[in-house]
Amino acid sequence: MLRGAIVGLGNVALEGHLPAWKDRKDFQIAAGVDSSKERISIFKKSVPGAVTFESFDECLVRNGRDRSLLDFVDIATPPHTHFALAKAALSAGLHVLCEKPLVLKPQEIFELDALRKKSGKILMTVHNWKFAPICRKISHLVREGAVGRVKRLDWYVLRSGPSVTTEKENWRLNPEMSGGGILVDHGWHAFYLALEWLQGRPAKVSATLENRQYESLPVEDTAKVSVTLESDGGPRSAEIFLTWASRVRKNSGLLEGTEGRILMEDDKLILDIGPASPQTFAFEAALSAGSHHPDWFNFVIDEFLSEISDASLAGRNFDKARACLELIEKSKASSAKGGAEMACS
Ligand SMILES: NC(=O)c1ccc[n+]([C@@H]2O[C@H](COP(=O)([O-])OP(=O)(O)OC[C@H]3O[C@@H](n4cnc5c(N)ncnc54)[C@H](O)[C@@H]3O)[C@@H](O)[C@H]2O)c1
């Protein structure tokens, strides 16, 4: 059994991660860390046997004394804290599962890459949208070649505002803490889904970041991003539109392949191939419903365990996270230059 600490006991940790960890027999949450006493007391009611700390430093001191306390950490704090926490955890010989965005700066991902290789520990980002039932179905259809070679993805995320946070001051609206607005909040998910389904390497990006509704916000409420990917089967493209300035809450998308297309309408998929009648797959919950999904997170735990157990899989998730960060950085740079095309490395 692997024993871990959750660092950051906010909304996603207690409503999305903890219920999934508690259902597992192969993992145990042995510690909880949060700078807020209130969040610690909510956590303690749910995991009475766990030890708690008001800082990760204190937790590491205890782990140094009691070597059997921890094998891993699950970081679910606001984005600006991820780098220092992941660095400290890897340096202490712990595996790391971290919420998205993994980090906010290229130099940080570079340092963590070196550290994860040196430590031999896993550094994985929570790419949970891959595991939403409707996204798993898309992945399955793509893998079995239902629409031939996938050439293009259109992806739309409509929200009526940013999500709330446990603290009164919403870190999502502070660029120093969040790294940006909806581009960082939802773009990270859109990018790893595009990489998964289009199976290519990002080559070029152009983007426009705007404030359509919340004009005084210091972060963008709307992002339009075009990504060109290179692959052995030729170029592929992703057109991504994300907004907090919508009246409706909805996710939709379209995957076009050489032999057909898959339409995603939040709670249904329509597979449209050649002259055959389109086939519809209905889902219990819309992709846009709720923000915390223990059922999706359970698959994230499986992925974490696979990377820990099988050396040949280690780093697969990290490579996608590195590409997500580059796409975010290049999107910001493109928007600052009026939507100019930026080359990827
Ligand atoms: N993958 C997803 O679907 C998804 C969904 C929601 C949030 N997230 C991500 O999860 C992370 C947390 O988001 P949230 O909505 O739960 O935020 P939140 O504000 O609800 O929770 C953050 C918690 O971290 C604590 N905290 C802040 N700094 C700390 C520190 N240095 N040490 C210990 N505790 C600290 C706060 O007290 C708070 O309890 C973010 O990175 C966010 O992007 C991911």
The ligand as an ORCA input file, in Angstrom:
! r2SCAN-3c Opt
* xyz 0 1
  N      -8.461     18.974    -12.774
  C      -9.600     19.615    -12.532
  O     -10.657     19.306    -13.083
  C      -9.576     20.746    -11.529
  C     -10.770     21.274    -10.997
  C     -10.674     22.302    -10.045
  C      -9.431     22.784     -9.646
  N      -8.292     22.249    -10.202
  C      -6.954     22.701     -9.789
  O      -6.761     22.335     -8.421
  C      -5.989     23.322     -7.732
  C      -6.797     23.820     -6.531
  O      -8.024     24.353     -6.960
  P      -9.280     24.498     -5.961
  O     -10.408     24.922     -6.815
  O      -9.414     23.294     -5.127
  O      -8.799     25.736     -5.078
  P      -9.250     26.108     -3.592
  O      -8.989     27.548     -3.438
  O     -10.635     25.590     -3.357
  O      -8.264     25.255     -2.661
  C      -6.900     25.559     -2.506
  C      -6.487     25.168     -1.085
  O      -5.071     25.281     -0.975
  C      -4.761     25.876      0.298
  N      -3.417     26.449      0.172
  C      -3.035     27.550     -0.519
  N      -1.691     27.680     -0.463
  C      -1.217     26.656      0.297
  C       0.079     26.241      0.710
  N       1.172     26.914      0.318
  N       0.191     25.144      1.479
  C      -0.907     24.451      1.868
  N      -2.168     24.795      1.503
  C      -2.320     25.873      0.716
  C      -5.891     26.870      0.536
  O      -6.022     27.177      1.919
  C      -7.089     26.083     -0.007
  O      -7.709     25.291      1.001
  C      -5.660     24.384     -8.786
  O      -4.405     24.124     -9.337
  C      -6.763     24.208     -9.839
  O      -6.356     24.617    -11.138
  C      -8.359     21.239    -11.112
*
